[in-house]
């Protein structure tokens, strides 16, 4: 599968066209968000995920150290976007 066209990547055109062809009016609204996390905030967040929680202590400490080095003192900038879609019967 091509990473640029993976399901859930925010490209709604094909599905929207199919729903419209089925007789619905499709509207969509995007909600973009730009956030910044300090290094510590990002590490705290990362270690709430099960694939990190299941590491033994030595592996978790090593991963935390390596991530902290990689992130650096400036933290992490994150862009996310939610997509809300409404399909209603065409008039």
Buried (B, 14 or more C-beta within 10 A) or exposed (E): EEEEEEEEEEEBEEEBEEBEEEEBEBEEEEEEEEEEBEBEEBBEEBBEEEEBEEBEEEEBEEBBEEBBEEBEEEBBEEEEEEEEEEBEEEE
